[in-house]
């Protein structure tokens, strides 16, 4: 499962072997990426929620104040909340809600405003533009989340930042999970096997930038 530096590194290696252009063609055929612009589509079919929010065709007025807390990062990133019913059911173990409800009593998402297909998922980060740009975005995203958290008085000091790697993600547009680890619900247990820490994603791409592979020594 893609929940460690090594497994994420190997998934990106397999993607290169499979072909980045082949993945792009699949996304175009599925309707998630526009053939001409290579940007994520914003229509209703297929419905791609984080892309729609980042593109401004759908809004969450309740998040305006929280987004202001992103400071200098709000031009690049957008803070998103779950649907109210998904947040309310965070404690539910009903099979109908597992995987849909929030992973915690407090759970937010951070997405990218850049809709270029390269950034639709962390799996493809930097495979077109190079690892340094990917690392800059991921490190800035981590800093943005940490800056926002400083303004949140109801969150605990134990917060996780997680990514779901394609094709283990249910949404075809980028989103970082910001999860209060002191108030986890049943959906956390249901999804934790595919929660990749943002630090592990950064570590894997750093190894790529250095032309190295994961090993016991490099991961310590």
N, C-alpha and C positions, 0 to 999 in steps of 0.2 A: 504493500500500500504506500502511496506517496506522502509519507508523514515524517521523512527524515532527509537529511542532506544527501545521503548516498542514493536513496531511491529516487529523489527528485533529479539528481544529477544523471542517473541512468535513464530516466524518462526523457530528458532533453536529448541525450545521446541517441536514443531510439527514434525520436522525432526527426533528427537530422538525417538518419539513415532512411526513414520513411519518406522524407521530403517535406520541407516547409511549404513549398508551393502546392503540394498535394493536399495538405491540411487546409490551406487557403481556398482551394477549389471546392473542397467539401463544405466549408462554411458558406461559400457563395451559393452552391447548389441548394443548401438548406435554407437560404434566404437570410442568414444572419449578417452577411457582409455584402455590400454593394459592389458589383463587378467593376464599375467604372472608377469609383473613388477609393476602393479598398477600405472603406469605413463601415462601422457597424450600422445596420439599418435601424430605423426608429418607428417602424409601423406597428400595426396590431398583430400581424401574422408574418413571421413569428413574433411573439411578444417577448421583448428583451428588456426587462424592467430597469436594470442599472444603466443601460445605454440610453433609454428613454429619459431617465432622470438627468443623466449627464448632458444629454443633448437639449434639455429644456422643453421637450414636448410634453413632459409630465412633471409636476412639482409636488413637493411636500412642504406646505407653508409652515407646518409645525416645527420644521427643522431650521428655520431661518436664523434664530438666535444661536443655536448650537453651531451652525456653520460659521457664524461670525467669530466663534472662538478658535477657528482654525488659523486666524491671523493671516500672515503672509502666504499661507498654503492654500487659501480658499480659492484662488484663481486656478489652481491645478487639480485640486481634489474636491470631492463633494461628500458630505456626511449624510447618511441615509438611515432611516429607521425601518423596522419591520412593519408589516401590516398590523394594525391594532389587535386583531384577533389572534395572530400568531404570537404576538408578545404576551397577550393575556393567558395563553395556554402553555406557557413555558414549563409549568409543573406537570403537564399531562403526560401520562404514559400510554394513552389510547393510541393504538396503531395508526389511526387516521391522522394523528398529529405528529407522530415521530418523524423527524426529518423536515417538518414544516414549521413547527413551533420554534421560538427562539431557544438558543442553546443555554441561555441564562436569564435570570430575572432582568439583567441589564445586558443588552446586546445591540450593538450598532454596526454599521457597515461604512467603509470608506471606499469610494470609487474614483476612477479617473475621468476627468473631463475630456481628455484626448481620446477620440473615437477611432483612431487608426487601428486596423485589425491586429497589428503586432502586439497591442496592449490588451487584447480581449481576455487574456488569461496569463498567469505568471509562467506557464509552460513555454510561451513564445517570447517572453521578455528578452530583448536584446539579440534575438536571432536574426534580425534584419539590420538594426541600427548599431549593434555592438554591445558588449557586456558593460561598458562604462556607463552608457545611458541607462541601462536597466538597473544598475546598482545605484545610480543617482536617484532614480524614481523610487525605488524600494526604500532607500535610506530616508528620503524626504517624506515618504508616506509614513514610515515609522515615527519620524520626528513630529509630523502633523498629528498623528494619533496621540502621542504623548503630550503634545501641547494642549490639545482639546481636553484630555483627561484631567489636566491640572485645574480646569474650570468646573469640573463635575464633582460636587461635594458629596453626592450620594453613592458614588462608586467606591469599591474597596481598593486597597493598594495592590491587590493581586489581579492583574489583567493580562489576558492572553491575546496575541495578535496572530491570526491564522488565515491561511489561504487554502482553497480547494483547487487542485490541479485538474485541468482537462485530461481525460474525459470522466473525472470523478466529481465534477461540478455540475449542479443542476441548472446553472444559468450561464449563458454564453457571453457574458460581459464581466469585466473585472470587478471584484469586490473583496476587500479585506474585512474579515470578521474581527470585531473588537468585543471581547467577552469578559465579563466580570466572573472570575474563577471562584469567587466565594459564594456564588448563588447559582450553581449549575443545575439544570433540569434534565429530564430523561432524554431529550433530543441530543444533549451533549454525548451521552453514552452511545447513542445510536450513530453519531457521526464522527466521534473522536478518532476513529481509525484512519480517517482521511484528512485530519487537520494538520496541515504543514505550517510550522512556526515560520514567521517571516524571517527570523534570524537564520533558519536552516536554508531558506531559499536564497538569502544573501550569500551564505557561506558557499553554496554550490556554484553560484555564478562567479564568485570570487575565484574559486578553483579553476573554472573555465578560463577566466581572464589570464590566469597564470599558466595555463596549459598543463594543469595537473589534474589528477583523478583522486577521488576520495580514498583515504587509507586511514588506518588507526592513528597514524602520526598526524596527518593533516586535519583530522577532525577533533583532535585534542586542543 
